[in-house]
Structure formats: C-alpha cells, structure tokens
Amino acid sequence: MTASVNEKADEVTAVLRAELAELLECPVDQVDLDARLTELPGIDSMRLVQAVVKCEKHWGITLDEDELVEVRTGTDLVDLIVYTLDTESA
C-alpha cells in the first residue's frame, strides 16, 4: 500500500526540519518551514545545498534544478520533494 500525499508530506516535513535543525545547530521546533529559507538564522548557500543533497540521498531522488530555483520556503521544498517522489515512483 502506498502512502498518501499527506503522509508523504508529513514525513518529508519531519526529515527536512530535522536536517535543517542539524545544519543550523538549533532545536527542530525553531525551524519555520513557512519562512523564506534564506532568512533562517545561520543559513548560507552552502548549508542550503547540504540540506538539499541530504534530502536527495535520503529518498534516492534527484530534484530538478529548474524547479529548485523556484523554491523560496521550506514548504516549497517539501512540495517539490513530494512531487518528485510521486513522479519518480509512477
């Protein structure tokens, strides 16, 4: 049985939040995925790339670079990962 989109989104949200918290060295509950990724405290382009790479490795996917440049918030990134998971498993 496959997971629903909501279940996938919940899992992706939890993993992304944990990865960002680890990279930013802050508690998970302080990672606001609705905020612009570039405005997270302590974030820089290298840490952002590291988070994306960790997510790609975690799920065994490759995120489309053209779509990735459109990502502004953590929620946008969650949506892109869920979309990629759905299209790569189809």
The 8 nearest C-alpha neighbors of each residue, nearest first, counted from 0:
[[1, 2, 3, 6, 4, 7, 88, 89],
 [2, 0, 3, 4, 7, 6, 88, 85],
 [1, 3, 6, 7, 4, 0, 5, 8],
 [4, 2, 6, 5, 7, 1, 8, 0],
 [3, 5, 7, 6, 8, 2, 81, 85],
 [6, 4, 8, 3, 7, 9, 2, 10],
 [5, 7, 9, 3, 8, 4, 2, 10],
 [6, 8, 4, 10, 5, 9, 11, 3],
 [7, 9, 5, 11, 6, 10, 12, 4],
 [10, 8, 6, 12, 7, 11, 5, 13],
 [9, 11, 7, 13, 12, 8, 6, 14],
 [12, 10, 8, 14, 13, 9, 15, 77],
 [13, 11, 9, 15, 10, 14, 8, 16],
 [12, 14, 10, 16, 11, 15, 17, 9],
 [15, 13, 17, 11, 16, 12, 18, 10],
 [16, 14, 18, 12, 17, 13, 11, 19],
 [15, 17, 13, 19, 14, 18, 12, 20],
 [18, 16, 20, 14, 15, 19, 27, 13],
 [19, 17, 15, 21, 20, 16, 14, 50],
 [18, 20, 22, 16, 21, 17, 23, 15],
 [21, 19, 25, 17, 27, 23, 18, 22],
 [20, 22, 24, 18, 19, 23, 17, 25],
 [21, 23, 19, 20, 24, 18, 46, 50],
 [24, 22, 20, 21, 25, 41, 19, 42],
 [25, 23, 21, 22, 20, 26, 19, 41],
 [24, 26, 20, 23, 27, 21, 29, 30],
 [27, 25, 28, 29, 20, 24, 30, 21],
 [28, 26, 20, 29, 30, 17, 16, 25],
 [27, 29, 26, 30, 31, 16, 20, 25],
 [30, 28, 27, 26, 31, 25, 20, 16],
 [31, 29, 28, 27, 16, 32, 20, 19],
 [32, 30, 33, 34, 29, 73, 28, 39],
 [31, 33, 73, 74, 34, 72, 30, 16],
 [32, 34, 31, 72, 74, 73, 35, 75],
 [35, 33, 32, 31, 72, 36, 38, 73],
 [34, 36, 72, 38, 37, 71, 33, 39],
 [35, 37, 72, 38, 39, 73, 34, 71],
 [36, 38, 35, 39, 42, 43, 71, 44],
 [39, 37, 35, 36, 40, 34, 42, 41],
 [38, 40, 36, 42, 37, 41, 35, 34],
 [41, 39, 42, 38, 23, 37, 30, 43],
 [40, 42, 23, 39, 43, 38, 24, 22],
 [43, 41, 39, 40, 46, 37, 23, 47],
 [42, 44, 46, 45, 47, 41, 37, 48],
 [43, 45, 47, 46, 48, 42, 37, 49],
 [46, 44, 48, 47, 43, 49, 42, 50],
 [47, 45, 49, 48, 43, 44, 42, 50],
 [46, 48, 44, 50, 49, 45, 43, 51],
 [47, 49, 51, 45, 46, 50, 52, 44],
 [50, 48, 46, 52, 47, 51, 53, 45],
 [51, 49, 47, 53, 48, 52, 18, 46],
 [50, 52, 48, 54, 49, 53, 55, 47],
 [51, 53, 55, 49, 54, 50, 48, 56],
 [54, 52, 56, 50, 55, 51, 57, 49],
 [55, 53, 57, 51, 52, 56, 50, 58],
 [54, 56, 60, 52, 53, 57, 58, 59],
 [55, 57, 59, 53, 54, 58, 52, 60],
 [58, 56, 54, 55, 59, 53, 60, 52],
 [59, 57, 56, 60, 55, 54, 84, 53],
 [58, 60, 56, 55, 57, 61, 54, 84],
 [61, 59, 55, 58, 62, 56, 84, 83],
 [60, 62, 55, 63, 59, 83, 56, 52],
 [61, 63, 64, 60, 83, 67, 55, 80],
 [62, 64, 66, 65, 67, 61, 83, 79],
 [65, 63, 67, 66, 62, 68, 61, 69],
 [66, 64, 67, 63, 68, 69, 62, 70],
 [65, 67, 63, 69, 64, 68, 70, 62],
 [66, 68, 64, 70, 69, 65, 63, 62],
 [69, 67, 70, 66, 65, 64, 71, 63],
 [68, 70, 67, 66, 71, 65, 75, 64],
 [71, 69, 67, 75, 68, 76, 72, 66],
 [70, 72, 35, 36, 75, 69, 73, 76],
 [73, 71, 35, 36, 75, 74, 34, 33],
 [72, 74, 32, 76, 75, 33, 36, 77],
 [73, 75, 77, 72, 76, 32, 33, 78],
 [76, 74, 72, 78, 70, 73, 77, 79],
 [75, 77, 73, 79, 74, 78, 70, 80],
 [76, 78, 74, 80, 75, 79, 11, 12],
 [77, 79, 75, 81, 76, 80, 82, 74],
 [80, 78, 82, 76, 77, 81, 83, 75],
 [79, 81, 83, 77, 82, 78, 84, 76],
 [80, 82, 84, 78, 83, 79, 8, 77],
 [83, 81, 79, 85, 80, 84, 78, 86],
 [84, 82, 80, 86, 85, 81, 87, 79],
 [83, 85, 81, 87, 82, 86, 80, 88],
 [84, 86, 82, 88, 83, 87, 81, 89],
 [87, 85, 83, 89, 88, 84, 82, 81],
 [86, 88, 84, 89, 85, 83, 60, 82],
 [87, 89, 85, 86, 84, 83, 60, 82],
 [88, 86, 87, 85, 84, 83, 82, 1]]
